[in-house]
């Protein structure tokens, strides 16, 4: 037989301030799906693959890496 546990009002008041009972805050920009602000598209594979990067100066390096990974 399962024993029931009575939670008193004092337990609730003591535990509601505990850090483990509060969810962590997530920055707003991480909650947006597909956030592309400040990113540049690199079109590969005749337009079938698009990679978005923040540093446009690395475009040649990314194209070379993609060419090596091509099956």
C-alpha positions in Angstrom: 0.0 0.0 0.0 1.3 3.4 -0.9 1.7 5.8 1.9 0.5 9.3 1.2 2.7 12.3 2.0 1.1 15.4 3.3 2.8 18.6 2.1 2.3 21.4 4.5 1.9 25.1 3.7 5.3 25.7 5.3 7.0 23.3 2.9 5.5 25.1 -0.1 6.5 28.5 1.2 10.1 27.4 2.0 10.6 25.7 -1.4 9.1 28.2 -3.8 12.2 30.5 -3.4 14.6 27.7 -4.2 16.7 28.2 -7.4 16.0 24.7 -8.6 12.2 25.4 -8.7 12.6 28.3 -11.2 13.1 27.6 -15.0 16.2 29.2 -16.6 15.6 32.2 -18.8 16.3 31.7 -22.5 17.4 34.7 -24.5 14.7 35.9 -27.0 16.9 35.4 -30.1 17.3 31.7 -29.3 13.5 31.2 -29.3 13.1 32.6 -32.8 13.0 29.8 -35.4 15.2 30.5 -38.4 16.6 33.7 -37.2 18.8 35.0 -40.0 19.5 38.5 -39.0 23.1 39.5 -39.6 23.9 36.4 -41.6 25.0 36.0 -45.3 23.8 33.2 -47.6 26.3 31.1 -49.5 24.7 29.2 -52.3 26.2 25.8 -53.1 25.4 22.8 -55.3 23.6 24.8 -58.0 21.2 26.4 -55.5 20.2 23.1 -53.8 22.2 23.9 -50.6 22.3 27.3 -48.8 24.6 27.9 -45.9 24.1 31.0 -43.8 27.3 32.4 -42.1 28.0 35.5 -40.0 31.4 36.2 -41.5 31.3 36.8 -45.3 35.1 36.8 -45.6 35.1 33.0 -44.9 33.1 32.3 -48.1 36.0 30.8 -50.0 37.0 28.6 -47.1 33.5 27.3 -46.7 33.2 26.5 -50.4 36.4 24.6 -50.3 35.3 22.5 -47.3 32.0 21.8 -48.9 33.7 20.6 -52.1 35.9 18.2 -50.1 32.8 16.8 -48.3 30.9 16.2 -51.6 30.2 12.5 -52.1 
